[in-house]
Every structure is written in C-alpha cells, then in structure tokens.
Amino acid sequence: MAKKSSVARNSKRALLAVKYAALRTRLKAVLGNPKSTDREFFDARRQLTELPRNSSPIRVRNRCSITGRPRGFHGRFGVSRLVLREMVAGGYIPGVMKSSW
C-alpha cells in the first residue's frame, strides 16, 4: 500500500492538470504557430512558465487504483501487476486467464 500523502499529492496534480489544460493548450498553440509575432510568442512563453509546475500533465503519475502502487501499472485495467494477478487468479476479470506452462 502506498503512502496516503503520495496518493494525495498525485491526485492534487491530476486536478491541477485538468484545471489548467485549456490555458496550457491555448498558450502552446501560440508557441507552435509560425505566424505569431515575437511579442505574442514571448508573452505566451512567460505565461507558460508562470503556471504551477504541478499543472503539467506529464507530472501526473499512473498509480494502481486499489493499492496506489506507482510501479508495475497496467494501463488497460488501471491496476498494478500484483493486483492484476490476484484478480485474474480469482476470476474477477472476464476473458483473461493466468498463464501456466
């Protein structure tokens, strides 16, 4: 089980990323537009650097929805490899079998 503070910090980052997503997209569009003037470009760059660091979506970590484990995350099911193995062995995920040879 992950520390509650780590899970809470990651949740806060996810909320900030959603909150600033529209503004960040608009500023990046100005930066990527070759027709924008130098003044617009540098203003957009300055505004982008003034946004909170945790508002960047790249800082949000994928975590297991059950245990909060940050590593071994399986994106298709949203859980870590350990929880996935238990769920497959218990028959909680239809269509998936634990392999054995």
C-alpha positions as CSV (number, residue, x, y, z in Angstrom):
1,M,0.0,0.0,0.0
2,A,1.4,3.4,-1.0
3,K,1.7,6.3,1.4
4,K,-1.5,8.3,1.6
5,S,0.5,11.5,1.2
6,S,1.9,10.3,-2.2
7,V,-1.5,9.3,-3.5
8,A,-3.0,12.6,-2.3
9,R,-0.2,14.6,-3.9
10,N,-0.7,12.8,-7.2
11,S,-4.5,13.5,-7.0
12,K,-3.7,17.2,-6.5
13,R,-1.5,17.1,-9.6
14,A,-4.3,15.5,-11.6
15,L,-6.8,18.2,-10.6
16,L,-4.3,21.0,-11.4
17,A,-3.6,19.4,-14.8
18,V,-7.3,19.5,-15.6
19,K,-7.8,23.0,-14.3
20,Y,-5.0,24.5,-16.4
21,A,-5.4,22.3,-19.5
22,A,-7.3,24.8,-21.6
23,L,-4.9,27.7,-20.8
24,R,-1.9,25.5,-21.5
25,T,-3.3,24.3,-24.8
26,R,-4.0,27.9,-25.9
27,L,-0.5,29.1,-24.9
28,K,1.1,26.1,-26.7
29,A,-0.9,26.9,-29.8
30,V,0.6,30.4,-29.9
31,L,4.1,29.0,-29.4
32,G,3.6,26.5,-32.3
33,N,2.0,29.0,-34.7
34,P,4.7,30.3,-37.1
35,K,2.6,33.4,-37.8
36,S,2.6,34.6,-34.2
37,T,4.7,37.8,-33.6
38,D,7.7,37.8,-31.4
39,R,5.8,39.8,-28.8
40,E,3.0,37.2,-28.7
41,F,5.5,34.3,-28.6
42,F,7.5,35.7,-25.7
43,D,4.3,36.7,-23.8
44,A,2.9,33.1,-24.2
45,R,6.3,31.7,-23.1
46,R,6.3,33.8,-20.0
47,Q,2.7,32.9,-19.1
48,L,3.5,29.3,-19.6
49,T,6.5,29.4,-17.2
50,E,4.4,31.2,-14.6
51,L,1.9,28.3,-14.4
52,P,2.3,25.9,-11.5
53,R,4.8,23.1,-12.2
54,N,2.3,20.5,-10.9
55,S,-0.2,21.7,-13.5
56,S,1.7,19.9,-16.2
57,P,0.1,16.6,-17.2
58,I,3.5,14.9,-17.5
59,R,3.9,15.2,-13.7
60,V,0.8,13.0,-13.0
61,R,1.9,9.5,-12.2
62,N,-0.1,6.4,-13.1
63,R,-1.0,4.6,-9.9
64,C,-2.9,1.5,-9.1
65,S,-6.5,2.3,-8.3
66,I,-6.6,-0.2,-5.5
67,T,-3.2,-0.1,-3.7
68,G,-1.7,3.2,-5.1
69,R,1.4,1.4,-6.2
70,P,3.3,3.6,-8.7
71,R,5.3,0.9,-10.5
72,G,4.1,-2.1,-12.5
73,F,1.0,-0.2,-13.6
74,H,-1.1,-2.0,-16.2
75,G,-2.9,0.8,-18.1
76,R,-5.6,-1.4,-19.7
77,F,-7.0,-2.4,-16.3
78,G,-5.8,0.5,-14.2
79,V,-4.2,-1.7,-11.5
80,S,-0.7,-2.8,-10.7
81,R,0.7,-6.2,-11.8
82,L,0.3,-7.7,-8.4
83,V,-3.4,-6.8,-8.1
84,L,-4.0,-7.8,-11.7
85,R,-2.5,-11.3,-11.0
86,E,-4.8,-11.7,-7.9
87,M,-7.9,-10.5,-9.9
88,V,-7.1,-12.9,-12.8
89,A,-6.5,-15.8,-10.5
90,G,-9.8,-15.1,-8.7
91,G,-11.7,-14.8,-11.9
92,Y,-12.7,-11.2,-11.5
93,I,-11.6,-10.2,-15.0
94,P,-13.6,-11.9,-17.7
95,G,-11.7,-13.2,-20.7
96,V,-8.3,-13.2,-19.1
97,M,-6.5,-16.3,-17.9
98,K,-3.4,-16.8,-15.7
99,S,-0.9,-18.5,-17.9
100,S,0.8,-21.7,-16.9
101,W,3.1,-24.0,-18.9
